[in-house]
Amino acid sequence: MPHPIRPGRTAVLAAASLFAIPALAGCGGGSDDAGKGARTSTVTPTAGTGGGASALPAALTGQRLSWSSCPAPSAAQGTAEAPGKGWQCATMKAPLDYAEPKGETVGVALVRKKATDPDQRVGSLVYNFGGPGASGVATLPQAAEDYTKLNAAYDLVSFDPRGVGNTTPVTCLDDKTLDTDPGSGDALKDARRITRACEKNSAKVLPHVGTATTARDMDLMRQVLGDKKLNYFGISYGTELGGVYAHLFPKNVGRTVFDAVVDPSQDPVQAGLAQAGAFQKSLESAMAYCAKEYADNCPTGKGAAEGNRRVNALLAKLDKKPAPTESGRKLTKELALTGIGATLYAGEEGWEALTQSLGETMRDGTGNNLLMLADSYNGRDDKGRYSNMHAANTAITCADTRSRHTRADVDAQRPAFEKASPVFGPSMVEGLLGCSQWPVRGEADKPEVAAPGADPIVVVGNTGDPATPVEGARRMARQLGKGVGVTLTVDGEGHGTYGENRCATKAIDTFLLDGKAPADGTVCK
């Protein structure tokens, strides 16, 4: 896979289900009975995350970071080896609440690798790898080989956003519960359980993890790093974060790239439906590959219709009797669906893994490969520890999204989701209940990304992207504004293009290194 990045928005109710909450549909709804069953909130709604935040004191904007060698990532960040030579870590102080900039502060975890050719140095290049919920501190060193050319001219920098990893991490269910308790099967009841756990363990943090607050952290980061403008590379959800930043700070936008772009024009239901259809399209492309390469030995048969029947039959079988694995754990229906979906992020490279994994479970009755894929996606290590990616994802999605769906809303949307995706739709529509009990009022159903006066932003979409359909890139470019959004379309498969498509990578490098954007509307084969 290109990078360990997540869908544009997928707030997962439990580690067992990739599609518990669909992209940008984490908190859905808005009918009159939206609050039924919810408790009175004990969490104070967020303040100061919009345009009314107060000016920051010099003690924050002028702070000097104490960079030192990086330890191994924490369990919350996702277990990996320490990044080693050349990597430095630091903690930046930021206001807990930007409406009270002289009040309590939080520590934002940062990582960097300094430019390898000081004579070429442009400045810092800040990355966000998506989610929301991915730890930039853990991810950037793992992905940095792709960015060697950029590292000559830039200090590569990333961070753990609010609620993620080592930055005021949101904590909900513990590892044992995530590993052994698949939930009740009632999405509304499970959403209530998740919400209560998040509120119990992280009530103080929940009002202050929204995307607009993290965008303000990035502008403080820009100042502390000594950059006049923010040079930024956003992937997946990182494109939404970048769009919100550009809206709040258009004059501070430097050389900026959005890759695998979240559609800012869609409400949660529209976005969920679009993603369901895109995952289905990618799955059927994988089925066509399987039929061509394996003929009668293809586990999904001769085409999409037969493949959908076979996959759904497998999922129904696993729902009744999970498959055994060498680890002693069971492959459940939800974990199998997660493993299937995880392979689609890698485009054509993932099709072979999907074919082999489905073949194992259908042929042998064991679930080793699909469980391994699901564990990798879910941030679970071989000791049963989970990163806090899912908890953070839920908290950020629910802080951002205003609407709150009910069971009646889900039932009304079910036919459309199942039509969009016979395989993923039934699970994804249940995700509309994910924020139904959330104690913090959400910001809005659509992010504000208009950025008049900003420097050009290169917006890259892949025609076969399962998680962020290519139409989102075009709409993001339009909403950024005339002269700001520059579209680059890649005719390919998978989630993200940099390092995967030579043409797109070259165009992005030229823009970031030389400041020359591709012609608007450029297409890479």
C-alpha positions as CSV (number, residue, x, y, z in Angstrom):
1,M,0.0,0.0,0.0
2,P,1.3,3.5,-0.7
3,H,0.8,4.8,2.8
4,P,-1.0,3.5,5.9
5,I,-3.8,6.0,5.5
6,R,-7.4,5.8,6.2
7,P,-10.6,6.7,4.3
8,G,-11.6,10.3,4.1
9,R,-13.8,9.8,7.1
10,T,-14.3,6.4,8.7
11,A,-15.1,6.7,12.4
12,V,-15.0,3.0,13.4
13,L,-17.3,1.9,16.3
14,A,-15.1,-0.9,17.2
15,A,-11.8,-2.3,15.9
16,A,-13.7,-5.2,14.4
17,S,-15.4,-3.2,11.6
18,L,-13.9,-1.1,8.9
19,F,-17.2,0.2,7.7
20,A,-19.0,0.8,11.0
21,I,-19.2,4.5,10.1
22,P,-18.9,5.5,6.4
23,A,-16.7,8.3,5.1
24,L,-18.0,11.7,6.1
25,A,-21.1,10.0,7.4
26,G,-19.9,9.5,10.9
27,C,-22.6,11.3,12.7
28,G,-25.5,11.6,10.3
29,G,-29.1,12.7,10.5
30,G,-31.4,15.3,11.7
31,S,-34.9,14.1,12.2
32,D,-37.0,15.3,15.1
33,D,-36.3,12.3,17.3
34,A,-32.5,12.6,16.9
35,G,-32.0,12.9,20.6
36,K,-34.1,10.0,21.8
37,G,-32.1,7.8,24.1
38,A,-29.3,10.3,24.5
39,R,-28.3,11.5,28.0
40,T,-27.8,15.1,29.1
41,S,-24.3,16.1,28.1
42,T,-21.6,16.6,30.7
43,V,-19.2,18.0,28.2
44,T,-19.1,21.7,27.5
45,P,-19.5,22.5,23.7
46,T,-16.4,23.7,22.0
47,A,-15.8,27.4,21.5
48,G,-13.3,29.5,19.5
49,T,-12.8,27.0,16.7
50,G,-14.4,29.2,14.1
51,G,-13.4,32.6,13.0
52,G,-13.6,34.2,16.4
53,A,-10.5,32.7,18.0
54,S,-8.4,35.3,19.9
55,A,-4.9,36.4,19.1
56,L,-2.2,34.1,20.5
57,P,0.3,35.4,23.1
58,A,4.0,35.7,22.3
59,A,4.7,32.9,24.8
60,L,3.2,30.5,22.3
61,T,4.1,32.0,18.9
62,G,7.7,32.7,20.0
63,Q,8.3,29.4,21.8
64,R,11.5,27.5,21.0
65,L,11.1,23.8,20.5
66,S,13.5,21.3,22.2
67,W,14.2,18.8,19.4
68,S,15.8,15.5,20.5
69,S,16.1,12.0,19.2
70,C,12.8,10.1,18.8
71,P,11.8,7.2,21.0
72,A,9.8,4.3,19.6
73,P,6.2,5.2,18.9
74,S,3.8,4.7,21.8
75,A,1.0,2.1,21.7
76,A,-1.4,5.0,21.0
77,Q,0.6,6.1,18.0
78,G,0.9,2.5,16.6
79,T,3.8,0.3,17.4
80,A,6.9,0.5,15.3
81,E,10.6,0.8,15.7
82,A,12.2,4.1,16.7
83,P,12.8,6.1,13.5
84,G,16.5,6.3,14.0
85,K,19.3,8.6,12.8
86,G,18.2,12.0,11.4
87,W,14.8,12.1,13.0
88,Q,14.0,14.5,15.8
89,C,10.9,14.8,18.0
90,A,9.6,17.7,20.0
91,T,6.4,19.0,21.7
92,M,4.7,22.3,20.8
93,K,2.5,24.0,23.3
94,A,-0.9,25.1,22.0
95,P,-4.0,26.4,23.7
96,L,-6.5,23.8,24.8
97,D,-9.2,26.2,23.7
98,Y,-8.3,28.9,21.2
99,A,-11.1,31.1,22.7
100,E,-8.9,31.3,25.8
101,P,-5.4,31.5,24.3
102,K,-3.8,32.4,27.6
103,G,-5.4,29.5,29.4
104,E,-4.5,25.9,29.7
105,T,-2.2,24.4,27.1
106,V,-1.8,21.0,25.5
107,G,1.3,19.4,24.0
108,V,1.3,18.7,20.2
109,A,3.7,15.9,19.3
110,L,6.0,16.7,16.3
111,V,8.6,14.9,14.3
112,R,11.0,16.2,11.7
113,K,13.9,15.3,9.5
114,K,16.0,18.3,8.5
115,A,16.6,19.2,4.8
116,T,19.6,17.2,3.5
117,D,20.8,19.9,1.2
118,P,20.8,23.2,3.2
119,D,21.7,25.2,0.0
120,Q,18.4,24.1,-1.6
121,R,16.3,24.5,1.5
122,V,12.8,26.0,0.9
123,G,11.5,25.6,4.4
124,S,9.4,23.1,6.3
125,L,6.9,20.7,4.5
126,V,4.2,19.6,6.9
127,Y,2.3,16.4,6.3
128,N,-1.0,15.0,7.5
129,F,-1.6,11.3,6.4
130,G,-5.3,11.1,6.9
131,G,-7.9,9.4,9.1
132,P,-8.8,11.4,10.9
133,G,-6.7,9.5,13.5
134,A,-3.4,8.6,11.8
135,S,-0.3,9.5,13.8
136,G,2.0,11.7,11.7
137,V,4.8,11.1,14.2
138,A,4.7,7.4,13.6
139,T,3.8,7.5,9.9
140,L,6.2,10.0,8.4
141,P,9.4,8.1,9.2
142,Q,7.9,4.9,7.8
143,A,6.8,6.7,4.5
144,A,9.8,9.0,4.2
145,E,11.6,6.9,1.5
146,D,9.0,8.2,-0.9
147,Y,9.9,11.8,-0.1
148,T,13.7,11.6,-0.4
149,K,13.8,14.0,-3.3
150,L,11.6,16.5,-1.3
151,N,13.8,16.1,1.8
152,A,16.7,17.7,0.0
153,A,14.9,21.0,0.0
154,Y,12.5,20.7,2.9
155,D,12.6,19.8,6.5
156,L,10.0,17.0,6.5
157,V,7.6,17.6,9.4
158,S,4.5,15.8,10.7
159,F,2.5,15.8,13.9
160,D,-0.1,14.0,15.9
161,P,-3.3,16.1,15.6
162,R,-5.6,16.8,18.5
163,G,-6.9,13.5,20.0
164,V,-4.4,11.4,18.2
165,G,-1.4,9.4,19.3
166,N,0.6,11.5,21.8
167,T,-1.4,14.7,21.4
168,T,-4.1,14.7,24.1
169,P,-5.2,11.2,22.9
170,V,-8.8,10.3,23.1
171,T,-9.4,7.0,24.9
172,C,-12.6,5.0,24.6
173,L,-12.8,1.2,24.8
174,D,-9.7,-0.7,26.2
175,D,-7.7,-3.2,24.2
176,K,-9.3,-6.2,25.8
177,T,-12.8,-5.0,24.9
178,L,-11.8,-4.2,21.3
179,D,-10.2,-7.6,21.0
180,T,-12.9,-9.8,22.5
181,D,-16.2,-8.0,22.5
182,P,-17.6,-7.6,18.9
183,G,-20.6,-5.6,20.1
184,S,-24.3,-6.3,20.4
185,G,-25.1,-6.3,16.7
186,D,-27.3,-3.2,17.3
187,A,-25.4,-0.2,15.9
188,L,-27.4,2.3,18.0
189,K,-26.7,0.5,21.2
190,D,-23.0,0.1,20.3
191,A,-22.7,3.8,19.5
192,R,-24.1,4.6,22.9
193,R,-21.5,2.3,24.5
194,I,-18.7,3.8,22.6
195,T,-19.9,7.4,23.5
196,R,-20.1,6.6,27.2
197,A,-16.6,5.2,27.2
198,C,-15.2,8.2,25.3
199,E,-16.9,10.6,27.6
200,K,-15.8,8.8,30.7
201,N,-12.2,8.7,29.7
202,S,-11.7,11.8,27.6
203,A,-14.5,14.3,28.4
204,K,-12.1,17.2,28.8
205,V,-10.6,16.7,25.4
206,L,-13.7,16.0,23.3
207,P,-14.7,19.6,22.7
208,H,-11.3,20.5,21.4
209,V,-10.4,17.9,18.8
210,G,-12.3,19.3,15.7
211,T,-10.6,20.0,12.4
212,A,-10.7,23.8,12.7
213,T,-8.8,23.6,16.0
214,T,-6.2,21.4,14.5
215,A,-5.9,23.9,11.6
216,R,-5.2,26.6,14.1
217,D,-2.5,24.3,15.6
218,M,-0.9,24.1,12.1
219,D,-0.7,27.9,11.8
220,L,0.9,28.1,15.3
221,M,3.3,25.3,14.0
222,R,4.1,27.4,11.0
223,Q,5.1,30.3,13.2
224,V,7.1,28.2,15.6
225,L,8.9,26.5,12.8
226,G,9.9,29.9,11.4
227,D,8.0,29.7,8.1
228,K,6.4,32.7,6.5
229,K,3.9,30.5,4.8
230,L,2.8,26.9,5.5
231,N,4.0,24.4,2.9
232,Y,1.7,21.4,3.3
233,F,1.1,17.9,1.9
234,G,-2.3,16.5,2.9
235,I,-3.5,13.0,2.1
236,S,-7.0,11.7,2.4
237,Y,-8.6,13.4,5.4
238,G,-5.5,15.6,5.4
239,T,-7.0,17.3,2.4
240,E,-10.0,18.4,4.4
241,L,-7.8,19.6,7.1
242,G,-5.8,21.5,4.5
243,G,-8.9,23.0,3.0
244,V,-10.1,24.2,6.4
245,Y,-6.6,25.7,7.0
246,A,-6.7,27.5,3.7
247,H,-10.2,28.9,4.5
248,L,-9.0,30.2,7.9
249,F,-5.6,31.4,6.8
250,P,-5.6,32.0,3.0
251,K,-2.7,34.5,3.1
252,N,-0.6,31.9,4.9
253,V,-1.0,29.2,2.3
254,G,2.4,28.2,0.8
255,R,3.1,25.4,-1.7
256,T,0.3,23.0,-0.9
257,V,-0.7,19.6,-2.3
258,F,-3.9,17.6,-1.7
259,D,-3.8,13.9,-2.7
260,A,-6.8,11.5,-2.4
261,V,-9.2,14.4,-1.8
262,V,-12.3,14.5,0.5
263,D,-15.3,16.0,-1.2
264,P,-16.2,19.2,0.8
265,S,-19.5,19.6,-1.1
266,Q,-21.3,16.5,0.3
267,D,-23.3,16.0,3.5
268,P,-22.7,12.8,5.5
269,V,-25.2,10.7,3.6
270,Q,-24.1,11.9,0.2
271,A,-20.5,11.2,1.1
272,G,-21.3,7.8,2.5
273,L,-23.2,6.7,-0.6
274,A,-20.4,7.9,-2.8
275,Q,-17.8,6.0,-0.9
276,A,-20.0,2.9,-0.8
277,G,-20.2,3.0,-4.6
278,A,-16.5,3.7,-5.0
279,F,-15.5,0.7,-2.8
280,Q,-17.9,-1.5,-4.8
281,K,-16.4,-0.3,-8.0
282,S,-12.9,-1.2,-6.8
283,L,-14.0,-4.6,-5.5
284,E,-15.6,-5.4,-8.9
285,S,-12.3,-4.3,-10.6
286,A,-10.5,-6.8,-8.4
287,M,-13.1,-9.5,-9.2
288,A,-12.5,-8.9,-13.0
289,Y,-8.7,-9.2,-12.4
290,C,-9.3,-12.5,-10.5
291,A,-11.5,-13.9,-13.2
292,K,-8.9,-13.0,-15.9
293,E,-5.8,-14.3,-14.1
294,Y,-7.3,-17.4,-12.3
295,A,-10.2,-18.4,-14.6
296,D,-12.0,-21.4,-12.9
297,N,-9.8,-21.1,-9.8
298,C,-10.9,-17.5,-9.1
299,P,-12.7,-17.5,-5.7
300,T,-15.1,-14.8,-6.8
301,G,-16.1,-16.6,-10.0
302,K,-16.5,-15.2,-13.5
303,G,-17.8,-11.7,-12.9
304,A,-19.2,-9.1,-10.6
305,A,-22.7,-10.6,-10.1
306,E,-21.3,-14.0,-9.2
307,G,-18.6,-12.4,-7.1
308,N,-21.0,-10.3,-5.1
309,R,-23.1,-13.4,-4.4
310,R,-20.0,-15.4,-3.3
311,V,-18.6,-12.7,-1.1
312,N,-21.9,-12.1,0.6
313,A,-22.5,-15.8,1.1
314,L,-19.0,-16.0,2.8
315,L,-19.9,-13.0,5.0
316,A,-23.2,-14.6,6.0
317,K,-21.4,-17.9,6.8
318,L,-18.9,-16.1,9.0
319,D,-21.7,-14.2,10.7
320,K,-23.0,-17.6,11.9
321,K,-19.7,-19.3,12.5
322,P,-16.4,-17.3,12.4
323,A,-13.5,-19.0,10.8
324,P,-10.5,-20.3,12.9
325,T,-7.0,-18.9,12.6
326,E,-3.5,-20.0,13.6
327,S,-3.5,-17.3,16.3
328,G,-6.5,-18.9,18.1
329,R,-8.6,-15.8,17.3
330,K,-11.6,-16.0,15.1
331,L,-12.3,-14.3,11.8
332,T,-15.7,-12.7,12.2
333,K,-17.9,-11.2,9.4
334,E,-16.9,-7.7,10.5
335,L,-13.1,-8.5,10.5
336,A,-13.5,-10.2,7.1
337,L,-15.2,-7.2,5.6
338,T,-12.4,-5.0,7.0
339,G,-9.7,-7.2,5.5
340,I,-11.5,-7.2,2.1
341,G,-11.8,-3.4,2.2
342,A,-8.2,-2.9,3.3
343,T,-6.8,-4.6,0.2
344,L,-8.6,-2.1,-2.1
345,Y,-6.6,0.9,-0.9
346,A,-3.6,-0.4,-2.7
347,G,-5.3,-0.6,-6.1
348,E,-4.0,-3.3,-8.4
349,E,-1.2,-4.2,-6.0
350,G,-3.9,-5.3,-3.5
351,W,-6.0,-7.4,-5.9
352,E,-3.6,-10.3,-5.7
353,A,-3.7,-10.2,-1.9
354,L,-7.5,-10.1,-2.0
355,T,-7.7,-13.1,-4.4
356,Q,-5.4,-15.2,-2.2
357,S,-7.1,-14.2,1.1
358,L,-10.6,-14.9,-0.2
359,G,-9.3,-18.2,-1.7
360,E,-7.9,-19.3,1.7
361,T,-11.1,-18.7,3.6
362,M,-13.5,-20.0,0.9
363,R,-11.3,-23.1,0.1
364,D,-9.8,-24.0,3.4
365,G,-12.2,-22.5,5.9
366,T,-9.5,-20.6,7.7
367,G,-9.1,-16.8,8.1
368,N,-5.4,-16.1,8.6
369,N,-4.8,-13.7,5.7
370,L,-8.0,-11.7,6.1
371,L,-7.4,-11.4,9.9
372,M,-3.9,-10.2,9.3
373,L,-5.1,-7.5,6.9
374,A,-7.9,-6.4,9.3
375,D,-5.4,-6.2,12.2
376,S,-3.0,-4.1,10.1
377,Y,-5.8,-1.7,9.1
378,N,-7.2,-1.6,12.7
379,G,-3.8,-0.7,14.2
380,R,-3.6,-3.9,16.3
381,D,-0.1,-5.3,17.0
382,D,0.7,-9.0,17.7
383,K,0.4,-8.3,21.4
384,G,-3.2,-7.3,21.1
385,R,-2.5,-3.6,21.6
386,Y,-4.4,-1.1,19.5
387,S,-3.5,2.5,18.5
388,N,-6.0,5.1,19.4
389,M,-6.8,5.7,15.7
390,H,-10.4,4.5,16.0
391,A,-11.2,6.5,19.1
392,A,-9.7,9.6,17.7
393,N,-11.5,9.1,14.4
394,T,-14.8,8.9,16.1
395,A,-14.2,11.9,18.3
396,I,-12.9,14.1,15.4
397,T,-15.7,13.1,13.1
398,C,-18.4,13.7,15.7
399,A,-16.8,17.1,16.6
400,D,-16.9,18.2,13.0
401,T,-20.3,16.8,11.9
402,R,-23.5,18.6,13.0
403,S,-26.2,16.1,12.2
404,R,-27.2,13.1,14.3
405,H,-29.0,10.2,12.7
406,T,-31.7,7.9,14.1
407,R,-32.7,4.4,13.4
408,A,-35.5,5.7,11.2
409,D,-33.0,7.7,9.2
410,V,-30.9,4.6,8.6
411,D,-33.8,2.5,7.6
412,A,-34.8,5.1,5.1
413,Q,-31.3,5.2,3.6
414,R,-30.7,1.4,3.6
415,P,-32.0,0.7,0.0
416,A,-29.8,3.4,-1.5
417,F,-26.7,2.1,0.3
418,E,-27.4,-1.5,-0.6
419,K,-27.9,-0.5,-4.2
420,A,-24.6,1.5,-4.2
421,S,-22.8,-1.5,-2.7
422,P,-24.3,-5.0,-2.2
423,V,-21.2,-6.0,-0.2
424,F,-20.3,-2.9,1.8
425,G,-23.5,-0.9,1.8
426,P,-25.4,-2.9,4.5
427,S,-22.5,-2.2,7.0
428,M,-21.8,1.3,5.9
429,V,-25.4,2.5,6.3
430,E,-25.3,1.4,10.0
431,G,-22.4,3.8,10.4
432,L,-24.8,6.7,10.1
433,L,-25.7,6.0,13.8
434,G,-22.1,6.5,15.0
435,C,-22.5,10.0,16.4
436,S,-26.1,9.7,17.4
437,Q,-25.3,9.9,21.1
438,W,-22.3,12.2,21.0
439,P,-22.1,14.7,23.8
440,V,-20.4,17.6,21.9
441,R,-22.3,19.6,19.3
442,G,-20.7,19.2,15.8
443,E,-19.4,22.1,13.8
444,A,-21.2,21.6,10.4
445,D,-22.1,18.9,7.9
446,K,-19.8,20.4,5.3
447,P,-16.4,22.0,5.9
448,E,-15.7,25.5,4.8
449,V,-12.8,25.5,2.3
450,A,-13.2,28.7,0.2
451,A,-9.8,30.4,0.2
452,P,-9.9,33.6,-1.9
453,G,-6.5,35.1,-2.3
454,A,-4.6,31.9,-1.4
455,D,-1.6,30.7,-3.5
456,P,-2.4,27.8,-5.9
457,I,-3.1,24.4,-4.3
458,V,-2.6,21.3,-6.5
459,V,-5.5,19.0,-6.0
460,V,-4.9,15.4,-7.1
461,G,-7.6,12.7,-7.7
462,N,-7.4,9.1,-8.8
463,T,-10.2,7.7,-11.0
464,G,-10.1,4.3,-9.2
465,D,-9.9,5.6,-5.6
466,P,-12.2,3.5,-3.4
467,A,-12.2,5.8,-0.3
468,T,-12.2,9.3,-1.8
469,P,-13.9,9.2,-5.2
470,V,-12.3,11.4,-7.9
471,E,-15.2,13.7,-8.1
472,G,-14.3,15.0,-4.7
473,A,-11.0,16.4,-6.0
474,R,-12.8,18.4,-8.7
475,R,-15.3,19.8,-6.3
476,M,-12.6,20.7,-3.8
477,A,-10.7,22.7,-6.5
478,R,-13.9,24.5,-7.4
479,Q,-14.7,25.4,-3.8
480,L,-11.2,26.6,-3.0
481,G,-11.9,29.2,-5.6
482,K,-10.8,30.5,-9.0
483,G,-7.1,30.7,-9.3
484,V,-6.6,28.6,-6.2
485,G,-7.5,25.0,-6.9
486,V,-5.5,23.3,-9.7
487,T,-6.8,19.9,-10.7
488,L,-4.5,17.0,-11.6
489,T,-6.3,13.7,-12.4
490,V,-4.7,10.3,-12.4
491,D,-6.3,7.5,-14.5
492,G,-5.5,4.7,-12.1
493,E,-6.5,2.6,-9.1
494,G,-6.0,3.0,-5.4
495,H,-6.1,5.5,-2.6
496,G,-3.4,8.2,-3.3
497,T,-1.1,8.8,-6.2
498,Y,2.3,10.1,-4.9
499,G,5.0,7.5,-5.3
500,E,2.6,5.3,-7.2
501,N,2.1,7.2,-10.5
502,R,5.3,8.5,-12.1
503,C,3.6,11.3,-13.9
504,A,1.7,12.7,-10.9
505,T,4.8,12.3,-8.7
506,K,6.9,14.3,-11.1
507,A,4.3,17.0,-11.3
508,I,4.0,17.3,-7.6
509,D,7.8,17.4,-7.1
510,T,8.1,20.1,-9.7
511,F,5.5,22.2,-7.9
512,L,6.9,21.7,-4.4
513,L,10.5,22.2,-5.4
514,D,10.2,24.8,-8.1
515,G,6.9,26.4,-7.4
516,K,5.5,25.6,-10.9
517,A,2.0,24.1,-10.8
518,P,0.8,21.8,-13.5
519,A,-1.8,23.2,-16.0
520,D,-5.2,23.0,-14.5
521,G,-7.0,19.9,-15.8
522,T,-3.8,17.9,-16.4
523,V,-4.4,14.1,-16.7
524,C,-1.8,11.5,-15.9
525,K,-2.3,8.0,-17.3
